[in-house]
Amino acid sequence: MKNKNYIIKYNTKNLNLQIITMNESFYIYIGDNQMLFENLFLSIPNRINNNEKTEQSLLPENISCTTLIEDEMNVLAEILIKFLVSKLKIPIYLSFNVYDPLLIKDSLFIGFLQENILKLLIKNQIKKEN
């Protein structure tokens, strides 16, 4: 298991990002510097189509997402985690603790997180395999 901490900047806001690389999955924390753990989500790819024994395309509807600790960030967290799982095809745990109203209402914010976190996860996945 490897633990990496990052600070990503969106406009003028710094967000703490912690990525724990596990054997076949990732744990991701996104939030402020208080590192409060107020929610937890788990998303798992549904890989096999039982009828054809072939890999399904991982669209959001083909990904299971469970809320382990619930709060008001469920909708945004589910969008983010399903995107990441669809790209990496491995289980991901997510603690999404961003409560800044300006960020939450910003239509570009989730896309920014998707792109930047995916780059970091791919980088961590490649390092793990070497």
N, CA, C and O atoms as a printed pandas DataFrame, in Angstrom:
     atom_number atom_name residue_name chain_id  residue_number  x_coord  y_coord  z_coord
0              1         N          MET        A               1    0.837   -1.164    0.000
1              2        CA          MET        A               1    0.000    0.000    0.000
2              3         C          MET        A               1    0.894    1.244    0.000
3              4         O          MET        A               1    1.856    1.340    0.762
4              5         N          LYS        A               2    0.548    2.192   -0.878
5              6        CA          LYS        A               2    1.291    3.452   -0.948
6              7         C          LYS        A               2    0.337    4.606   -0.708
7              8         O          LYS        A               2   -0.806    4.597   -1.165
8              9         N          ASN        A               3    0.830    5.600    0.018
9             10        CA          ASN        A               3    0.043    6.772    0.354
10            11         C          ASN        A               3    0.722    8.000   -0.241
11            12         O          ASN        A               3    1.892    8.263    0.036
12            13         N          LYS        A               4   -0.015    8.754   -1.062
13            14        CA          LYS        A               4    0.502    9.999   -1.655
14            15         C          LYS        A               4   -0.466   11.129   -1.335
15            16         O          LYS        A               4   -1.684   10.959   -1.390
16            17         N          ASN        A               5    0.094   12.276   -1.003
17            18        CA          ASN        A               5   -0.709   13.466   -0.736
18            19         C          ASN        A               5   -0.384   14.541   -1.760
19            20         O          ASN        A               5    0.775   14.762   -2.109
20            21         N          TYR        A               6   -1.429   15.203   -2.231
21            22        CA          TYR        A               6   -1.285   16.251   -3.241
22            23         C          TYR        A               6   -2.130   17.448   -2.825
23            24         O          TYR        A               6   -3.068   17.319   -2.038
24            25         N          ILE        A               7   -1.791   18.593   -3.353
25            26        CA          ILE        A               7   -2.655   19.768   -3.264
26            27         C          ILE        A               7   -2.972   20.152   -4.700
27            28         O          ILE        A               7   -2.074   20.404   -5.503
28            29         N          ILE        A               8   -4.263   20.194   -5.013
29            30        CA          ILE        A               8   -4.666   20.637   -6.344
30            31         C          ILE        A               8   -5.390   21.973   -6.181
31            32         O          ILE        A               8   -6.144   22.185   -5.231
32            33         N          LYS        A               9   -5.141   22.846   -7.120
33            34        CA          LYS        A               9   -5.696   24.195   -7.046
34            35         C          LYS        A               9   -6.760   24.360   -8.121
35            36         O          LYS        A               9   -6.527   24.089   -9.299
36            37         N          TYR        A              10   -7.938   24.812   -7.688
37            38        CA          TYR        A              10   -9.009   25.146   -8.619
38            39         C          TYR        A              10   -9.370   26.608   -8.378
39            40         O          TYR        A              10   -9.843   26.968   -7.300
40            41         N          ASN        A              11   -9.146   27.440   -9.378
41            42        CA          ASN        A              11   -9.280   28.892   -9.232
42            43         C          ASN        A              11   -8.401   29.337   -8.068
43            44         O          ASN        A              11   -7.178   29.225   -8.153
44            45         N          THR        A              12   -8.985   29.836   -6.991
45            46        CA          THR        A              12   -8.179   30.289   -5.854
46            47         C          THR        A              12   -8.244   29.321   -4.677
47            48         O          THR        A              12   -7.690   29.605   -3.615
48            49         N          LYS        A              13   -8.903   28.197   -4.849
49            50        CA          LYS        A              13   -9.120   27.245   -3.750
50            51         C          LYS        A              13   -8.135   26.077   -3.830
51            52         O          LYS        A              13   -8.006   25.438   -4.874
52            53         N          ASN        A              14   -7.446   25.804   -2.727
53            54        CA          ASN        A              14   -6.580   24.635   -2.622
54            55         C          ASN        A              14   -7.373   23.474   -2.024
55            56         O          ASN        A              14   -8.067   23.631   -1.019
56            57         N          LEU        A              15   -7.260   22.323   -2.651
57            58        CA          LEU        A              15   -7.916   21.117   -2.151
58            59         C          LEU        A              15   -6.859   20.066   -1.837
59            60         O          LEU        A              15   -5.931   19.850   -2.616
60            61         N          ASN        A              16   -7.010   19.422   -0.696
61            62        CA          ASN        A              16   -6.134   18.315   -0.349
62            63         C          ASN        A              16   -6.650   17.055   -1.024
63            64         O          ASN        A              16   -7.850   16.784   -1.060
64            65         N          LEU        A              17   -5.728   16.318   -1.542
65            66        CA          LEU        A              17   -6.057   15.066   -2.213
66            67         C          LEU        A              17   -5.104   14.011   -1.678
67            68         O          LEU        A              17   -3.884   14.157   -1.766
68            69         N          GLN        A              18   -5.666   12.956   -1.128
69            70        CA          GLN        A              18   -4.869   11.836   -0.650
70            71         C          GLN        A              18   -5.258   10.618   -1.475
71            72         O          GLN        A              18   -6.440   10.314   -1.632
72            73         N          ILE        A              19   -4.260    9.929   -1.994
73            74        CA          ILE        A              19   -4.495    8.709   -2.759
74            75         C          ILE        A              19   -3.735    7.576   -2.093
75            76         O          ILE        A              19   -2.514    7.633   -1.941
76            77         N          ILE        A              20   -4.465    6.559   -1.703
77            78        CA          ILE        A              20   -3.850    5.349   -1.175
78            79         C          ILE        A              20   -4.016    4.282   -2.242
79            80         O          ILE        A              20   -5.130    3.910   -2.609
80            81         N          THR        A              21   -2.884    3.799   -2.728
81            82        CA          THR        A              21   -2.885    2.751   -3.747
82            83         C          THR        A              21   -2.862    1.416   -3.036
83            84         O          THR        A              21   -1.918    1.100   -2.312
84            85         N          MET        A              22   -3.918    0.628   -3.249
85            86        CA          MET        A              22   -4.011   -0.697   -2.653
86            87         C          MET        A              22   -3.742   -1.735   -3.735
87            88         O          MET        A              22   -3.441   -1.379   -4.875
88            89         N          ASN        A              23   -3.846   -2.994   -3.393
89            90        CA          ASN        A              23   -3.516   -4.066   -4.317
90            91         C          ASN        A              23   -4.291   -3.962   -5.629
91            92         O          ASN        A              23   -3.684   -3.935   -6.699
92            93         N          GLU        A              24   -5.595   -3.903   -5.565
93            94        CA          GLU        A              24   -6.437   -3.849   -6.773
94            95         C          GLU        A              24   -7.462   -2.725   -6.694
95            96         O          GLU        A              24   -8.534   -2.830   -7.289
96            97         N          SER        A              25   -7.155   -1.664   -5.979
97            98        CA          SER        A              25   -8.104   -0.560   -5.848
98            99         C          SER        A              25   -7.387    0.695   -5.354
99           100         O          SER        A              25   -6.192    0.674   -5.059
100          101         N          PHE        A              26   -8.142    1.782   -5.271
101          102        CA          PHE        A              26   -7.641    3.049   -4.747
102          103         C          PHE        A              26   -8.596    3.566   -3.672
103          104         O          PHE        A              26   -9.801    3.320   -3.717
104          105         N          TYR        A              27   -8.026    4.288   -2.706
105          106        CA          TYR        A              27   -8.804    5.092   -1.776
106          107         C          TYR        A              27   -8.428    6.538   -2.076
107          108         O          TYR        A              27   -7.247    6.863   -2.197
108          109         N          ILE        A              28   -9.437    7.411   -2.197
109          110        CA          ILE        A              28   -9.206    8.818   -2.518
110          111         C          ILE        A              28   -9.928    9.680   -1.487
111          112         O          ILE        A              28  -11.108    9.476   -1.202
112          113         N          TYR        A              29   -9.199   10.647   -0.933
113          114        CA          TYR        A              29   -9.794   11.669   -0.080
114          115         C          TYR        A              29   -9.659   12.995   -0.808
115          116         O          TYR        A              29   -8.584   13.327   -1.307
116          117         N          ILE        A              30  -10.756   13.759   -0.870
117          118        CA          ILE        A              30  -10.736   15.105   -1.436
118          119         C          ILE        A              30  -11.390   16.026   -0.410
119          120         O          ILE        A              30  -12.505   15.768    0.043
120          121         N          GLY        A              31  -10.691   17.098   -0.047
121          122        CA          GLY        A              31  -11.281   18.038    0.895
122          123         C          GLY        A              31  -10.309   19.129    1.292
123          124         O          GLY        A              31   -9.331   19.406    0.598
124          125         N          ASP        A              32  -10.607   19.742    2.433
125          126        CA          ASP        A              32   -9.758   20.836    2.902
126          127         C          ASP        A              32   -8.644   20.298    3.799
127          128         O          ASP        A              32   -8.468   19.087    3.931
128          129         N          ASN        A              33   -7.904   21.207    4.407
129          130        CA          ASN        A              33   -6.755   20.786    5.212
130          131         C          ASN        A              33   -7.130   20.208    6.570
131          132         O          ASN        A              33   -6.251   19.749    7.299
132          133         N          GLN        A              34   -8.401   20.218    6.928
133          134        CA          GLN        A              34   -8.833   19.605    8.186
134          135         C          GLN        A              34   -8.876   18.077    8.075
135          136         O          GLN        A              34   -8.886   17.379    9.088
136          137         N          MET        A              35   -8.902   17.570    6.859
137          138        CA          MET        A              35   -8.926   16.136    6.595
138          139         C          MET        A              35  -10.062   15.431    7.355
139          140         O          MET        A              35   -9.870   14.352    7.916
140          141         N          LEU        A              36  -11.235   16.052    7.363
141          142        CA          LEU        A              36  -12.397   15.437    7.998
142          143         C          LEU        A              36  -12.913   14.301    7.129
143          144         O          LEU        A              36  -12.940   14.401    5.903
144          145         N          PHE        A              37  -13.308   13.253    7.761
145          146        CA          PHE        A              37  -13.799   12.067    7.074
146          147         C          PHE        A              37  -15.297   11.982    7.352
147          148         O          PHE        A              37  -15.720   11.333    8.309
148          149         N          GLU        A              38  -16.108   12.648    6.502
149          150        CA          GLU        A              38  -17.539   12.761    6.774
150          151         C          GLU        A              38  -18.411   11.903    5.861
151          152         O          GLU        A              38  -19.624   11.827    6.058
152          153         N          ASN        A              39  -17.812   11.266    4.879
153          154        CA          ASN        A              39  -18.584   10.394    4.004
154          155         C          ASN        A              39  -17.650    9.370    3.384
155          156         O          ASN        A              39  -16.432    9.542    3.395
156          157         N          LEU        A              40  -18.221    8.309    2.845
157          158        CA          LEU        A              40  -17.417    7.287    2.184
158          159         C          LEU        A              40  -18.272    6.586    1.145
159          160         O          LEU        A              40  -19.401    6.176    1.416
160          161         N          PHE        A              41  -17.715    6.460   -0.039
161          162        CA          PHE        A              41  -18.407    5.815   -1.150
162          163         C          PHE        A              41  -17.524    4.700   -1.696
163          164         O          PHE        A              41  -16.297    4.802   -1.672
164          165         N          LEU        A              42  -18.145    3.652   -2.181
165          166        CA          LEU        A              42  -17.430    2.561   -2.825
166          167         C          LEU        A              42  -18.101    2.313   -4.162
167          168         O          LEU        A              42  -19.323    2.183   -4.244
168          169         N          SER        A              43  -17.298    2.248   -5.202
169          170        CA          SER        A              43  -17.825    1.956   -6.527
170          171         C          SER        A              43  -17.029    0.811   -7.129
171          172         O          SER        A              43  -15.799    0.786   -7.066
172          173         N          ILE        A              44  -17.757   -0.145   -7.717
173          174        CA          ILE        A              44  -17.143   -1.354   -8.255
174          175         C          ILE        A              44  -17.634   -1.563   -9.689
175          176         O          ILE        A              44  -18.831   -1.459   -9.958
176          177         N          PRO        A              45  -16.715   -1.855  -10.605
177          178        CA          PRO        A              45  -17.150   -2.134  -11.978
178          179         C          PRO        A              45  -17.826   -3.503  -12.064
179          180         O          PRO        A              45  -17.363   -4.471  -11.460
180          181         N          ASN        A              46  -18.908   -3.574  -12.808
181          182        CA          ASN        A              46  -19.542   -4.854  -13.120
182          183         C          ASN        A              46  -18.911   -5.331  -14.409
183          184         O          ASN        A              46  -19.297   -4.881  -15.488
184          185         N          ARG        A              47  -17.950   -6.231  -14.319
185          186        CA          ARG        A              47  -17.094   -6.557  -15.456
186          187         C          ARG        A              47  -17.656   -7.572  -16.434
187          188         O          ARG        A              47  -17.355   -7.506  -17.626
188          189         N          ILE        A              48  -18.449   -8.489  -15.969
189          190        CA          ILE        A              48  -18.821   -9.610  -16.825
190          191         C          ILE        A              48  -20.311   -9.601  -17.132
191          192         O          ILE        A              48  -21.143   -9.440  -16.239
192          193         N          ASN        A              49  -20.624   -9.771  -18.377
193          194        CA          ASN        A              49  -21.991   -9.998  -18.804
194          195         C          ASN        A              49  -22.223  -11.503  -18.686
195          196         O          ASN        A              49  -21.647  -12.276  -19.451
196          197         N          ASN        A              50  -23.049  -11.922  -17.748
197          198        CA          ASN        A              50  -23.227  -13.348  -17.471
198          199         C          ASN        A              50  -23.726  -14.143  -18.669
199          200         O          ASN        A              50  -23.397  -15.322  -18.794
200          201         N          ASN        A              51  -24.500  -13.540  -19.543
201          202        CA          ASN        A              51  -25.036  -14.259  -20.706
202          203         C          ASN        A              51  -23.966  -14.542  -21.751
203          204         O          ASN        A              51  -23.950  -15.621  -22.343
204          205         N          GLU        A              52  -23.074  -13.585  -21.981
205          206        CA          GLU        A              52  -22.100  -13.725  -23.058
206          207         C          GLU        A              52  -20.685  -13.945  -22.569
207          208         O          GLU        A              52  -19.800  -14.239  -23.372
208          209         N          LYS        A              53  -20.444  -13.811  -21.261
209          210        CA          LYS        A              53  -19.103  -13.956  -20.689
210          211         C          LYS        A              53  -18.097  -13.009  -21.342
211          212         O          LYS        A              53  -16.930  -13.358  -21.523
212          213         N          THR        A              54  -18.555  -11.825  -21.689
213          214        CA          THR        A              54  -17.673  -10.819  -22.272
214          215         C          THR        A              54  -17.687   -9.580  -21.387
215          216         O          THR        A              54  -18.620   -9.369  -20.612
216          217         N          GLU        A              55  -16.677   -8.789  -21.506
217          218        CA          GLU        A              55  -16.588   -7.575  -20.702
218          219         C          GLU        A              55  -17.587   -6.546  -21.201
219          220         O          GLU        A              55  -17.686   -6.279  -22.399
220          221         N          GLN        A              56  -18.327   -5.973  -20.258
221          222        CA          GLN        A              56  -19.286   -4.931  -20.604
222          223         C          GLN        A              56  -18.559   -3.612  -20.781
223          224         O          GLN        A              56  -17.501   -3.391  -20.192
224          225         N          SER        A              57  -19.129   -2.740  -21.590
225          226        CA          SER        A              57  -18.587   -1.388  -21.601
226          227         C          SER        A              57  -18.974   -0.759  -20.273
227          228         O          SER        A              57  -20.095   -0.938  -19.797
228          229         N          LEU        A              58  -18.059   -0.036  -19.685
229          230        CA          LEU        A              58  -18.303    0.494  -18.352
230          231         C          LEU        A              58  -18.931    1.876  -18.410
231          232         O          LEU        A              58  -18.280    2.886  -18.142
232          233         N          LEU        A              59  -20.179    1.900  -18.757
233          234        CA          LEU        A              59  -20.966    3.116  -18.678
234          235         C          LEU        A              59  -21.426    3.265  -17.236
235          236         O          LEU        A              59  -21.445    2.279  -16.500
236          237         N          PRO        A              60  -21.794    4.454  -16.817
237          238        CA          PRO        A              60  -22.214    4.629  -15.420
238          239         C          PRO        A              60  -23.283    3.639  -14.965
239          240         O          PRO        A              60  -23.282    3.234  -13.802
240          241         N          GLU        A              61  -24.183    3.245  -15.840
241          242        CA          GLU        A              61  -25.220    2.302  -15.426
242          243         C          GLU        A              61  -24.677    0.882  -15.218
243          244         O          GLU        A              61  -25.374    0.035  -14.661
244          245         N          ASN        A              62  -23.452    0.617  -15.654
245          246        CA          ASN        A              62  -22.827   -0.688  -15.451
246          247         C          ASN        A              62  -21.861   -0.686  -14.272
247          248         O          ASN        A              62  -21.045   -1.598  -14.136
248          249         N          ILE        A              63  -21.948    0.323  -13.426
249          250        CA          ILE        A              63  -21.044    0.450  -12.291
250          251         C          ILE        A              63  -21.876    0.534  -11.016
251          252         O          ILE        A              63  -22.770    1.372  -10.901
252          253         N          SER        A              64  -21.576   -0.334  -10.070
253          254        CA          SER        A              64  -22.261   -0.306   -8.777
254          255         C          SER        A              64  -21.626    0.747   -7.893
255          256         O          SER        A              64  -20.402    0.836   -7.798
256          257         N          CYS        A              65  -22.460    1.541   -7.249
257          258        CA          CYS        A              65  -21.954    2.569   -6.334
258          259         C          CYS        A              65  -22.745    2.475   -5.036
259          260         O          CYS        A              65  -23.975    2.519   -5.039
260          261         N          THR        A              66  -22.026    2.345   -3.933
261          262        CA          THR        A              66  -22.650    2.208   -2.625
262          263         C          THR        A              66  -22.174    3.328   -1.718
263          264         O          THR        A              66  -20.988    3.655   -1.686
264          265         N          THR        A              67  -23.096    3.905   -0.993
265          266        CA          THR        A              67  -22.755    4.909    0.000
266          267         C          THR        A              67  -22.552    4.198    1.325
267          268         O          THR        A              67  -23.484    3.598    1.861
268          269         N          LEU        A              68  -21.334    4.262    1.857
269          270        CA          LEU        A              68  -21.027    3.606    3.128
270          271         C          LEU        A              68  -21.263    4.547    4.304
271          272         O          LEU        A              68  -21.749    4.118    5.350
272          273         N          ILE        A              69  -20.923    5.828    4.143
273          274        CA          ILE        A              69  -21.223    6.867    5.122
274          275         C          ILE        A              69  -21.830    8.019    4.333
275          276         O          ILE        A              69  -21.173    8.572    3.450
276          277         N          GLU        A              70  -23.062    8.388    4.631
277          278        CA          GLU        A              70  -23.817    9.303    3.787
278          279         C          GLU        A              70  -23.798   10.742    4.313
279          280         O          GLU        A              70  -23.815   10.985    5.519
280          281         N          ASP        A              71  -23.764   11.674    3.375
281          282        CA          ASP        A              71  -23.987   13.084    3.681
282          283         C          ASP        A              71  -24.512   13.767    2.425
283          284         O          ASP        A              71  -24.892   13.097    1.464
284          285         N          GLU        A              72  -24.536   15.097    2.430
285          286        CA          GLU        A              72  -25.169   15.828    1.325
286          287         C          GLU        A              72  -24.364   15.824    0.027
287          288         O          GLU        A              72  -24.836   16.362   -0.975
288          289         N          MET        A              73  -23.178   15.242    0.008
289          290        CA          MET        A              73  -22.346   15.258   -1.198
290          291         C          MET        A              73  -22.562   14.035   -2.090
291          292         O          MET        A              73  -21.793   13.823   -3.028
292          293         N          ASN        A              74  -23.573   13.240   -1.825
293          294        CA          ASN        A              74  -23.797   11.992   -2.562
294          295         C          ASN        A              74  -23.815   12.154   -4.074
295          296         O          ASN        A              74  -23.167   11.385   -4.784
296          297         N          VAL        A              75  -24.535   13.126   -4.568
297          298        CA          VAL        A              75  -24.709   13.260   -6.023
298          299         C          VAL        A              75  -23.376   13.559   -6.713
299          300         O          VAL        A              75  -23.020   12.889   -7.682
300          301         N          LEU        A              76  -22.643   14.549   -6.227
301          302        CA          LEU        A              76  -21.363   14.896   -6.854
302          303         C          LEU        A              76  -20.344   13.774   -6.698
303          304         O          LEU        A              76  -19.596   13.479   -7.630
304          305         N          ALA        A              77  -20.312   13.157   -5.540
305          306        CA          ALA        A              77  -19.372   12.055   -5.315
306          307         C          ALA        A              77  -19.666   10.893   -6.251
307          308         O          ALA        A              77  -18.741   10.279   -6.784
308          309         N          GLU        A              78  -20.932   10.585   -6.457
309          310        CA          GLU        A              78  -21.293    9.474   -7.340
310          311         C          GLU        A              78  -20.902    9.766   -8.790
311          312         O          GLU        A              78  -20.447    8.866   -9.496
312          313         N          ILE        A              79  -21.071   10.992   -9.237
313          314        CA          ILE        A              79  -20.649   11.369  -10.593
314          315         C          ILE        A              79  -19.142   11.172  -10.741
315          316         O          ILE        A              79  -18.677   10.590  -11.721
316          317         N          LEU        A              80  -18.391   11.658   -9.768
317          318        CA          LEU        A              80  -16.936   11.572   -9.822
318          319         C          LEU        A              80  -16.449   10.124   -9.753
319          320         O          LEU        A              80  -15.617    9.715  -10.563
320          321         N          ILE        A              81  -16.946    9.365   -8.817
321          322        CA          ILE        A              81  -16.445    8.009   -8.624
322          323         C          ILE        A              81  -16.825    7.093   -9.784
323          324         O          ILE        A              81  -16.020    6.252  -10.181
324          325         N          LYS        A              82  -18.012    7.231  -10.329
325          326        CA          LYS        A              82  -18.399    6.392  -11.475
326          327         C          LYS        A              82  -17.535    6.704  -12.700
327          328         O          LYS        A              82  -17.179    5.800  -13.456
328          329         N          PHE        A              83  -17.202    7.960  -12.893
329          330        CA          PHE        A              83  -16.313    8.323  -13.996
330          331         C          PHE        A              83  -14.957    7.653  -13.830
331          332         O          PHE        A              83  -14.439    7.058  -14.775
332          333         N          LEU        A              84  -14.379    7.747  -12.637
333          334        CA          LEU        A              84  -13.054    7.179  -12.393
334          335         C          LEU        A              84  -13.051    5.662  -12.544
335          336         O          LEU        A              84  -12.124    5.097  -13.124
336          337         N          VAL        A              85  -14.071    5.009  -12.029
337          338        CA          VAL        A              85  -14.158    3.545  -12.149
338          339         C          VAL        A              85  -14.349    3.138  -13.607
339          340         O          VAL        A              85  -13.790    2.131  -14.041
340          341         N          SER        A              86  -15.122    3.898  -14.363
341          342        CA          SER        A              86  -15.337    3.550  -15.776
342          343         C          SER        A              86  -14.036    3.628  -16.567
343          344         O          SER        A              86  -13.857    2.892  -17.537
344          345         N          LYS        A              87  -13.138    4.502  -16.166
345          346        CA          LYS        A              87  -11.856    4.644  -16.866
346          347         C          LYS        A              87  -10.829    3.615  -16.412
347          348         O          LYS        A              87  -10.092    3.079  -17.240
348          349         N          LEU        A              88  -10.766    3.328  -15.113
349          350        CA          LEU        A              88   -9.719    2.453  -14.584
350          351         C          LEU        A              88  -10.147    0.998  -14.432
351          352         O          LEU        A              88   -9.311    0.097  -14.371
352          353         N          LYS        A              89  -11.461    0.781  -14.370
353          354        CA          LYS        A              89  -12.027   -0.571  -14.288
354          355         C          LYS        A              89  -11.574   -1.333  -13.040
355          356         O          LYS        A              89  -11.375   -2.547  -13.083
356          357         N          ILE        A              90  -11.412   -0.608  -11.931
357          358        CA          ILE        A              90  -11.099   -1.224  -10.648
358          359         C          ILE        A              90  -11.940   -0.550   -9.567
359          360         O          ILE        A              90  -12.413    0.568   -9.772
360          361         N          PRO        A              91  -12.136   -1.202   -8.422
361          362        CA          PRO        A              91  -12.899   -0.578   -7.334
362          363         C          PRO        A              91  -12.185    0.666   -6.798
363          364         O          PRO        A              91  -10.957    0.731   -6.745
364          365         N          ILE        A              92  -12.989    1.637   -6.410
365          366        CA          ILE        A              92  -12.457    2.872   -5.829
366          367         C          ILE        A              92  -13.311    3.251   -4.624
367          368         O          ILE        A              92  -14.540    3.227   -4.679
368          369         N          TYR        A              93  -12.628    3.604   -3.533
369          370        CA          TYR        A              93  -13.254    4.171   -2.350
370          371         C          TYR        A              93  -13.029    5.675   -2.429
371          372         O          TYR        A              93  -11.941    6.123   -2.791
372          373         N          LEU        A              94  -14.049    6.452   -2.093
373          374        CA          LEU        A              94  -13.941    7.907   -2.192
374          375         C          LEU        A              94  -14.539    8.568   -0.961
375          376         O          LEU        A              94  -15.663    8.261   -0.563
376          377         N          SER        A              95  -13.782    9.474   -0.365
377          378        CA          SER        A              95  -14.304   10.354    0.668
378          379         C          SER        A              95  -14.262   11.764    0.086
379          380         O          SER        A              95  -13.190   12.353   -0.049
380          381         N          PHE        A              96  -15.428   12.302   -0.256
381          382        CA          PHE        A              96  -15.556   13.573   -0.971
382          383         C          PHE        A              96  -16.050   14.632    0.006
383          384         O          PHE        A              96  -17.241   14.685    0.315
384          385         N          ASN        A              97  -15.145   15.472    0.494
385          386        CA          ASN        A              97  -15.454   16.422    1.554
386          387         C          ASN        A              97  -15.229   17.857    1.107
387          388         O          ASN        A              97  -14.484   18.603    1.743
388          389         N          VAL        A              98  -15.869   18.240    0.019
389          390        CA          VAL        A              98  -15.782   19.605   -0.504
390          391         C          VAL        A              98  -17.142   20.256   -0.272
391          392         O          VAL        A              98  -18.137   19.882   -0.893
392          393         N          TYR        A              99  -17.169   21.227    0.624
393          394        CA          TYR        A              99  -18.443   21.836    0.998
394          395         C          TYR        A              99  -18.520   23.310    0.634
395          396         O          TYR        A              99  -19.437   24.001    1.078
396          397         N          ASP        A             100  -17.594   23.802   -0.154
397          398        CA          ASP        A             100  -17.586   25.198   -0.570
398          399         C          ASP        A             100  -18.716   25.412   -1.584
399          400         O          ASP        A             100  -18.673   24.845   -2.675
400          401         N          PRO        A             101  -19.727   26.223   -1.240
401          402        CA          PRO        A             101  -20.877   26.410   -2.140
402          403         C          PRO        A             101  -20.496   26.921   -3.527
403          404         O          PRO        A             101  -21.134   26.556   -4.514
404          405         N          LEU        A             102  -19.461   27.763   -3.614
405          406        CA          LEU        A             102  -19.055   28.281   -4.922
406          407         C          LEU        A             102  -18.489   27.159   -5.803
407          408         O          LEU        A             102  -18.738   27.134   -7.008
408          409         N          LEU        A             103  -17.741   26.246   -5.214
409          410        CA          LEU        A             103  -17.200   25.129   -5.988
410          411         C          LEU        A             103  -18.303   24.161   -6.397
411          412         O          LEU        A             103  -18.357   23.719   -7.545
412          413         N          ILE        A             104  -19.163   23.842   -5.472
413          414        CA          ILE        A             104  -20.227   22.861   -5.732
414          415         C          ILE        A             104  -21.137   23.331   -6.858
415          416         O          ILE        A             104  -21.595   22.515   -7.658
416          417         N          LYS        A             105  -21.406   24.619   -6.936
417          418        CA          LYS        A             105  -22.299   25.160   -7.966
418          419         C          LYS        A             105  -21.581   25.425   -9.288
419          420         O          LYS        A             105  -22.230   25.697  -10.298
420          421         N          ASP        A             106  -20.259   25.349   -9.293
421          422        CA          ASP        A             106  -19.466   25.605  -10.498
422          423         C          ASP        A             106  -19.572   24.399  -11.438
423          424         O          ASP        A             106  -19.137   23.299  -11.097
424          425         N          SER        A             107  -20.145   24.611  -12.609
425          426        CA          SER        A             107  -20.383   23.501  -13.544
426          427         C          SER        A             107  -19.094   22.880  -14.083
427          428         O          SER        A             107  -19.131   21.762  -14.597
428          429         N          LEU        A             108  -17.969   23.565  -13.982
429          430        CA          LEU        A             108  -16.699   23.035  -14.482
430          431         C          LEU        A             108  -15.905   22.276  -13.414
431          432         O          LEU        A             108  -14.919   21.610  -13.730
432          433         N          PHE        A             109  -16.332   22.377  -12.158
433          434        CA          PHE        A             109  -15.553   21.830  -11.059
434          435         C          PHE        A             109  -15.411   20.301  -11.120
435          436         O          PHE        A             109  -14.302   19.784  -10.986
436          437         N          ILE        A             110  -16.504   19.584  -11.319
437          438        CA          ILE        A             110  -16.430   18.115  -11.347
438          439         C          ILE        A             110  -15.586   17.649  -12.524
439          440         O          ILE        A             110  -14.807   16.707  -12.381
440          441         N          GLY        A             111  -15.718   18.277  -13.671
441          442        CA          GLY        A             111  -14.880   17.932  -14.822
442          443         C          GLY        A             111  -13.405   18.148  -14.531
443          444         O          GLY        A             111  -12.564   17.337  -14.918
444          445         N          PHE        A             112  -13.092   19.242  -13.847
445          446        CA          PHE        A             112  -11.712   19.517  -13.441
446          447         C          PHE        A             112  -11.193   18.400  -12.535
447          448         O          PHE        A             112  -10.090   17.893  -12.736
448          449         N          LEU        A             113  -11.993   18.020  -11.540
449          450        CA          LEU        A             113  -11.584   16.935  -10.639
450          451         C          LEU        A             113  -11.420   15.613  -11.399
451          452         O          LEU        A             113  -10.441   14.896  -11.192
452          453         N          GLN        A             114  -12.362   15.298  -12.264
453          454        CA          GLN        A             114  -12.284   14.051  -13.030
454          455         C          GLN        A             114  -10.962   13.970  -13.794
455          456         O          GLN        A             114  -10.251   12.969  -13.709
456          457         N          GLU        A             115  -10.646   15.000  -14.520
457          458        CA          GLU        A             115   -9.438   15.018  -15.347
458          459         C          GLU        A             115   -8.161   14.925  -14.513
459          460         O          GLU        A             115   -7.274   14.126  -14.815
460          461         N          ASN        A             116   -8.071   15.736  -13.474
461          462        CA          ASN        A             116   -6.840   15.797  -12.684
462          463         C          ASN        A             116   -6.644   14.570  -11.800
463          464         O          ASN        A             116   -5.523   14.079  -11.668
464          465         N          ILE        A             117   -7.701   14.078  -11.203
465          466        CA          ILE        A             117   -7.570   12.881  -10.369
466          467         C          ILE        A             117   -7.277   11.667  -11.236
467          468         O          ILE        A             117   -6.481   10.814  -10.843
468          469         N          LEU        A             118   -7.896   11.568  -12.396
469          470        CA          LEU        A             118   -7.623   10.441  -13.296
470          471         C          LEU        A             118   -6.147   10.400  -13.679
471          472         O          LEU        A             118   -5.539    9.329  -13.685
472          473         N          LYS        A             119   -5.568   11.551  -13.998
473          474        CA          LYS        A             119   -4.137   11.601  -14.334
474          475         C          LYS        A             119   -3.282   11.081  -13.179
475          476         O          LYS        A             119   -2.342   10.316  -13.395
476          477         N          LEU        A             120   -3.605   11.494  -11.962
477          478        CA          LEU        A             120   -2.838   11.050  -10.799
478          479         C          LEU        A             120   -3.027    9.553  -10.532
479          480         O          LEU        A             120   -2.074    8.861  -10.177
480          481         N          LEU        A             121   -4.240    9.062  -10.702
481          482        CA          LEU        A             121   -4.494    7.637  -10.476
482          483         C          LEU        A             121   -3.763    6.779  -11.506
483          484         O          LEU        A             121   -3.196    5.742  -11.163
484          485         N          ILE        A             122   -3.778    7.206  -12.750
485          486        CA          ILE        A             122   -3.061    6.462  -13.795
486          487         C          ILE        A             122   -1.567    6.460  -13.487
487          488         O          ILE        A             122   -0.899    5.436  -13.625
488          489         N          LYS        A             123   -1.057    7.597  -13.076
489          490        CA          LYS        A             123    0.351    7.695  -12.714
490          491         C          LYS        A             123    0.675    6.749  -11.555
491          492         O          LYS        A             123    1.699    6.066  -11.589
492          493         N          ASN        A             124   -0.173    6.699  -10.541
493          494        CA          ASN        A             124    0.035    5.812   -9.398
494          495         C          ASN        A             124   -0.127    4.343   -9.789
495          496         O          ASN        A             124    0.574    3.481   -9.259
496          497         N          GLN        A             125   -1.040    4.054  -10.705
497          498        CA          GLN        A             125   -1.262    2.681  -11.147
498          499         C          GLN        A             125   -0.050    2.179  -11.931
499          500         O          GLN        A             125    0.366    1.034  -11.757
500          501         N          ILE        A             126    0.509    3.011  -12.779
501          502        CA          ILE        A             126    1.672    2.626  -13.567
502          503         C          ILE        A             126    2.873    2.390  -12.657
503          504         O          ILE        A             126    3.613    1.425  -12.855
504          505         N          LYS        A             127    3.078    3.248  -11.672
505          506        CA          LYS        A             127    4.197    3.063  -10.739
506          507         C          LYS        A             127    4.055    1.765   -9.959
507          508         O          LYS        A             127    5.044    1.085   -9.686
508          509         N          LYS        A             128    2.808    1.421   -9.597
509          510        CA          LYS        A             128    2.560    0.200   -8.835
510          511         C          LYS        A             128    2.935   -1.042   -9.644
511          512         O          LYS        A             128    3.464   -2.008   -9.096
512          513         N          GLU        A             129    2.661   -1.012  -10.944
513          514        CA          GLU        A             129    2.908   -2.162  -11.798
514          515         C          GLU        A             129    4.392   -2.355  -12.093
515          516         O          GLU        A             129    4.803   -3.472  -12.405
516          517         N          ASN        A             130    5.201   -1.318  -12.008
517          518        CA          ASN        A             130    6.648   -1.428  -12.304
518          519         C          ASN        A             130    7.419   -1.938  -11.116
519          520         O          ASN        A             130    8.638   -2.089  -11.191
